């Protein structure tokens, strides 16, 4: 299922934020409703999660990260706990992961939640967690998280959507039968003074590390693989460009590491 990818960087039509024809909402990062899949939308302080009680993991996690939030000083801390918004019988427990061979992998990382004690606490909710290969979690996945924070610091803000990619009959762990992803995706959206740009990545849930560019994939392909419509709040003409245009120069990301 994992295909050697290519980077899609999108230079969207020059559109001012204040243009009456294109007024962004506060929820531009939120994907469209997923047809035919279990989905409970939960809004926390630092992120929104589409929770799948069949998988006991998110379908996706989405959030806006700003420069001010990146500069937060709250230390990483917290205990992995069931999300209080998820019925107990529909939740994973931290014991499902114990001795499973899989990390408790954050989707919205604790490192992006340093601006609030509550946001930090909520980043450890199990609705934000997936079984993740240890090498991936501490390797290229973590490296991209660091680069996302740097992009937010330099550009003022960035929108992030990430989550698991599951097979039709995934392996499970624990008594709660938490589904183990085949892969993970991360889709980013940012703007400069006049344009919008997007980039997407997909990572197999296994050990190994290659240059970041080899994990990249077009928005069109990632949507086909995930059955998720990203950034539906964008006008159709801009969304079409997101799926077709490529421009590496619009992203200050180390693609060769």
N, C-alpha and C positions, 0 to 999 in steps of 0.2 A: 504493500500500500504506500510505503514511503518512496517518494520519487526524488531523485537529485533535482534540486530546485533552481530557480533563478530569481533574481531580485526584481521586484516591481517597485519602482519609485515613480510617483505620479506627480507631475506638475499640473495642477488643476487650473482651469480657466481663471484668469485674473479677476478676482471678485473681492471687493472691499467688505470687511465685516459689517460695516454700517449700511451696505447696499440694501434698499428695501426689497429687492428681488431675492435676497439670500440672507435671511436673518437666522442665525444659529440659535438653537435652544440650549438649555443647560444639560440636555441629555443626548447630545449628538453622538456620544460614544455607545449608546445603547443599541444593540442589534434588534432586528425585527423578531416577532414571535416565531418560534420554531414549530412548524406544523408536524403533527404526528409524533411528538416527543414529550415526555413528562417534563413539566417546567413550572417552577414556583419562583416568581421574581421577588427578591428580597433586597431592600435598600438599606445599607449601613452607612455610617458616617463617611468612610473612606472609599467605598466601592459598592457597586450593585452586582448581585449574583443571580444568575438563572440556575436554580438548583434542581437536580434530577434525582428524585427519590428512588428510581429504579437502579441507578448507578451508585447512589450515595456519594456523588461528587457533583461539582457544577457542570452545566453545559458550557457556560462561559462566565467570566468575571470581567467587569468593565469599570473603568474609572478615569478621571482626569487627574493628572499630576502637574502641579505648578512649581515654579521656582521657589516660592515661599515654603511650600510643603517639603521640598527636598532639603531645605536648610533647617528643618526641624531638629530638635536636640533630644527627643525622647529616645531612650536606649531600647534596643531590642529586648523584649521580655514578654512573657505570657505563657499560659498553659493551653494546650490544645483541648478545646471543649466543643460539644455539640452546639450548633447555632440555636439560640432560644426561639427563633422564628420557625424552626423546622420541628414538626411533631416528632416526639422521641422515637417512635417506631419507624420513622422514615430516615433516621440519621445514622451515620457511622459513629463509632466510638473510637477513642484513641487506642483501645486495646486491640481493635481490628488490625492495626499496623504493627503491633508488638511482635517481634521475631518473624515478621512476614518477609523480610528481605527488601522491603521497599521503604523509602523515605516518606515522611509526611511533607509533601511538596506544596509550598504556597503557590497560588496563582497570583493574587495581589500580594506582592512581597512585603514582609514586615519593614524592609528598608525604605519602602515608599510611604510608610505610615508614621514616621517619626515626628510628625507635627501635632499629634494628639494622643493622649493616653488611651482614650476610648477607641480611636482608629487602630492603634497598635493592638489592643486587646481583641478587637473584632477580626483582625487579620489572622488570628489563630483559631477562628471558628472552623469547624470541620467542613462546613459548606464551601470554604475557600481552599480546601486541601484535596490533593489527589495522590494516589500511590505513584511515586516517581523514582526512577533509577538514581541511586546515590551519586554516581559519577556525573550524570546529566544535571542533577539538582545543584551540585557544588561546582560544576564546570561551565559549559557554554550557556546554559540557562541563566546561571548567576551572572555571567559576564554580560549578557544582553541586558539584564536588569540594571546593572551598573551604568551601562551606556544610555539606557532610557532616562535614568536620573540626570545624567550629564546633559542630555538633549533638553530636558525640562529646565535645567539650570541655565542653559545658554539661550533657549528660545522663549522662555517664560511659561510655557505650558505644553503638554502633550497628552493625547488621548490614547488609552491602551485597552485592548480587548484580548483576553487570552483564555485558554482552557484546554481540555483533553480532546483527543480524537479516539473514539472507541470502535472496535470491531462489532459485528452483529452479535457475537457471543463472547464477550470478554472474559478473561480470567478474573476470578474474584479472590479476595482475601477476607479473613475474619468471619465471625459468626453473622455479621451484618451483610456479608457478601458485597463488599466494596469492589466496584469494577476497576480493573487495572487498565489504564489507557495504552493503546499502541503507540501513540505519539501525542505531542502537544503543539498548539499554535499560539502565535502572538502577532497581533496586527496593530500597527501604530498609525496615528494620524496627527499631523501638525500643520501649522500655517506660518507663513512669513508675512510681510507687510501687505501682500496682494494675492497670494496664491495658497492653495492647499496641497499637501503631499501625503501619500500613504505608502506603507511598506509592510510586507508580511513575511513571517518565518514559520517553519514547521520543523520539529525535532523528533526523531525516533526516541522512544522511551527505553533507551539502552545506553551502555557505556560507549565511549568513543568521542573524539573531538576533531572536527575539521574546520577550515576557515568558515566564518559566519556566512559568507555569500553562498556556500553550498547548501545551506538550510533554507534559503529564501524561496518564495513561491509567489505567483501572481495572486491578486485578490480574487480573480475569477476562479482559479483552480482551488484556492483555499475554501471558497464558498461552496464549490461542488463537493469537496471532500467532507466538509463539516456540516453541510446543509444549513449554514447560518448566513443570513444576509447582513453584512456589516455596513454600518453608517447609513441606514435607510433614510435618515433625516436630510441627507444631501440631495440637492436637486438631481433629477435623472441625468441631465447632461454632464454633470460633474461626476456622478457615480459611474457613468460609462467610461470617463477618462481614467478613473481609479482602476478600472479593469484592463486598460489598454496601453497606457503610456508608461515609459520607463526612463528614469533620469537619476543616475547615481549621484550627480552633483548636488542634489537637493538634501542629502542626508550626511551628517557628520558622524558616520559610524565606521568603526574599524572592521571592514568586511574580511580582511585577510587574517584575522586572529582567531 
